[in-house]
Amino acid sequence: MRTLLGLKGRATSILLAGVFAAGMLGYLRGAARLEATLARGDEVSAEDTRAEQDAPIPADSQTGSLSARVDALPEAKEQVTVDLGGGVTMEFIPIRPGSFMMGSDSGTSDEKPAHKVTITKPFHLGKYEVTQAQWQAVMGGDLNVLKDANNPVENVSWNDCQEFLTKLNQKVKGGVFRLPTEAEWEYACRAGTTTRYSFNDVDASLGVYAWHNANGEGRTHPVGTLKPNPWGLYDMHGNVWEWCSDWKGEYAAGNVTDPEGASSGSSRVLRGGSRDDHKGNCCSATRGSNTPASRLNIFGVRVARNIE
C-alpha cells in the first residue's frame, strides 16, 4: 500500500541522510519536551502541541523508521489539486486498494467485531477537511459564526453535504465527488496501522496529531497545522467530526468487500472525533452518528472522489 518516492541508489541514501540530518536536531529537542510531558503522566497540551508542530514525524511501532514513514507518502505528482475558482483549491491524496482489519474487539460494542475489509477500487480522499473557504467557493455563502477561511467548515448536516457535493460536481468537470464510505474512511485513517490511532497507542501523543479537548481550546483550528497520518492525510483525528455516506448499522461478523453500511436507518455515520472530544472519541475505530438533518458546530466533512 505504500507508494515509494521513486528515488534510487545513492541518490536515495543521500537525500534521506540529508533530510534526517537537517531534522534530527529539531526532533531531538521536540522529543525531549514531549518525553518530559509523558514522564509527568500529562496529556499533550495546547502549549506542547505548538512546540511540536515543526518537529519531524517520529518513528513508531508501525513504521519502524523515518525512511519507512517517508516511503508511505504518495509522490507529490500523484496528489491532485482541484481549482474551485477565486484562488481556492482542494487537494486530494490517492488511496490504493487493499485490505485491513476494521473495528476493534477492545472498543465499544458498536466497534465490534473487528473484521477483515477489502477495498477493491482506488479513490481520492481530501488531504484536509473541507475548509470554510472551499465551502463558500462552492455554495456561495458561509454557515459559520467563526469566519476563518482555513478552518474546517462546521455546523453542516449530512443533507447540507449532499447539496455541497451536487454543486461541486456541477462546478468541476468530471468530478465524481462524494462522501467516503465508513470503511474507506477507516482504511484511510489507519493508513496501514493497527493501533488505536494512526500513529501509535499512546493517548498522550494525541495532541501532536489531533485537536481534541486537551488542546483544542473549545474551537476549530486551521486544517493541516498538526502532524499527518502515514498516508499524508491531516486531521483524521479531531478538529471536527466527518460525515460518511453510510447509514449506521451493526458490523458483519465475517470478511466483507467494499461495504456500504446498512441499507436503511435513522442516523448517518460520523468519524474522527472533534476539538471538544476526549481521546477515546478520536480513535481510528470510533464510530459516531447523527440524523441526516443535524447540524452541530463539531460536524464537518472530508470529500472523496472516484478515480475513473
Secondary structure as the mmCIF struct_conf table of DSSP 4:
data_model
#
loop_
_struct_conf.conf_type_id
_struct_conf.id
_struct_conf.beg_label_comp_id
_struct_conf.beg_label_asym_id
_struct_conf.beg_label_seq_id
_struct_conf.end_label_comp_id
_struct_conf.end_label_asym_id
_struct_conf.end_label_seq_id
HELX_LH_PP_P HELX_LH_PP_P1 ARG A 2 LEU A 4
HELX_RH_AL_P HELX_RH_AL_P1 GLY A 9 ALA A 39
TURN_TY1_P TURN_TY1_P1 ARG A 40 GLY A 41
HELX_LH_PP_P HELX_LH_PP_P2 ASP A 42 VAL A 44
HELX_RH_AL_P HELX_RH_AL_P2 ALA A 46 GLU A 52
TURN_TY1_P TURN_TY1_P2 GLN A 53 ASP A 54
BEND BEND1 ALA A 55 ALA A 55
HELX_LH_PP_P HELX_LH_PP_P3 PRO A 56 ALA A 59
TURN_TY1_P TURN_TY1_P3 SER A 61 THR A 63
BEND BEND2 SER A 65 SER A 65
HELX_RH_AL_P HELX_RH_AL_P3 LEU A 66 ASP A 71
TURN_TY1_P TURN_TY1_P4 ALA A 72 ALA A 72
BEND BEND3 LEU A 73 LEU A 73
HELX_LH_PP_P HELX_LH_PP_P4 PRO A 74 GLU A 75
HELX_RH_3T_P HELX_RH_3T_P1 ALA A 76 GLU A 78
BEND BEND4 GLN A 79 GLN A 79
STRN STRN1 VAL A 80 GLY A 85
TURN_TY1_P TURN_TY1_P5 GLY A 86 GLY A 87
STRN STRN2 VAL A 88 ILE A 95
STRN STRN3 GLY A 98 MET A 102
BEND BEND5 GLY A 103 GLY A 103
TURN_TY1_P TURN_TY1_P6 ASP A 105 SER A 106
BEND BEND6 GLY A 107 GLY A 107
HELX_RH_3T_P HELX_RH_3T_P2 SER A 109 GLU A 111
BEND BEND7 PRO A 113 PRO A 113
STRN STRN4 HIS A 115 ILE A 119
BEND BEND8 LYS A 121 LYS A 121
STRN STRN5 PHE A 123 GLY A 126
BEND BEND9 LYS A 127 TYR A 128
HELX_LH_PP_P HELX_LH_PP_P5 GLU A 129 VAL A 130
STRN STRN6 THR A 131 THR A 131
HELX_RH_AL_P HELX_RH_AL_P4 GLN A 132 MET A 139
BEND BEND10 GLY A 140 GLY A 141
BEND BEND11 VAL A 145 LEU A 146
TURN_TY1_P TURN_TY1_P7 ALA A 149 ASN A 150
BEND BEND12 ASN A 151 ASN A 151
STRN STRN7 PRO A 152 PRO A 152
HELX_LH_PP_P HELX_LH_PP_P6 VAL A 153 VAL A 153
BEND BEND13 ASN A 155 ASN A 155
HELX_RH_AL_P HELX_RH_AL_P5 TRP A 158 LYS A 171
BEND BEND14 VAL A 172 VAL A 172
TURN_TY1_P TURN_TY1_P8 LYS A 173 GLY A 174
STRN STRN8 PHE A 177 ARG A 178
HELX_LH_PP_P HELX_LH_PP_P7 LEU A 179 THR A 181
HELX_RH_AL_P HELX_RH_AL_P6 GLU A 182 ARG A 190
TURN_TY1_P TURN_TY1_P9 ALA A 191 GLY A 192
BEND BEND15 THR A 195 PHE A 199
BEND BEND16 ASP A 201 ASP A 201
HELX_RH_3T_P HELX_RH_3T_P3 ASP A 203 VAL A 208
TURN_TY1_P TURN_TY1_P10 TYR A 209 TYR A 209
STRN STRN9 TRP A 211 TRP A 211
TURN_TY1_P TURN_TY1_P11 ASN A 213 ASN A 215
BEND BEND17 GLY A 216 GLY A 216
TURN_TY1_P TURN_TY1_P12 GLU A 217 GLY A 218
BEND BEND18 ARG A 219 ARG A 219
TURN_TY1_P TURN_TY1_P13 VAL A 223 GLY A 224
BEND BEND19 LEU A 226 LEU A 226
TURN_TY1_P TURN_TY1_P14 PRO A 230 TRP A 231
BEND BEND20 GLY A 232 GLY A 232
BEND BEND21 MET A 236 HIS A 237
STRN STRN10 GLY A 238 GLY A 238
BEND BEND22 ASN A 239 VAL A 240
STRN STRN11 TRP A 241 TRP A 247
HELX_LH_PP_P HELX_LH_PP_P8 LYS A 248 LYS A 248
HELX_LH_PP_P HELX_LH_PP_P9 GLU A 250 ALA A 252
BEND BEND23 ALA A 253 GLY A 254
STRN STRN12 VAL A 256 THR A 257
BEND BEND24 ASP A 258 ASP A 258
STRN STRN13 ALA A 262 ALA A 262
BEND BEND25 SER A 263 SER A 264
BEND BEND26 SER A 266 SER A 266
STRN STRN14 ARG A 268 ARG A 271
BEND BEND27 GLY A 272 GLY A 272
TURN_TY1_P TURN_TY1_P15 ARG A 275 ASP A 276
BEND BEND28 ASP A 277 ASP A 277
HELX_RH_3T_P HELX_RH_3T_P4 LYS A 279 CYS A 282
BEND BEND29 CYS A 283 CYS A 283
TURN_TY1_P TURN_TY1_P16 SER A 284 ALA A 285
STRN STRN15 ARG A 287 ASN A 290
TURN_TY1_P TURN_TY1_P17 PRO A 292 ALA A 293
TURN_TY1_P TURN_TY1_P18 ASN A 297 ILE A 298
STRN STRN16 PHE A 299 GLY A 300
STRN STRN17 ALA A 304 ASN A 306
#
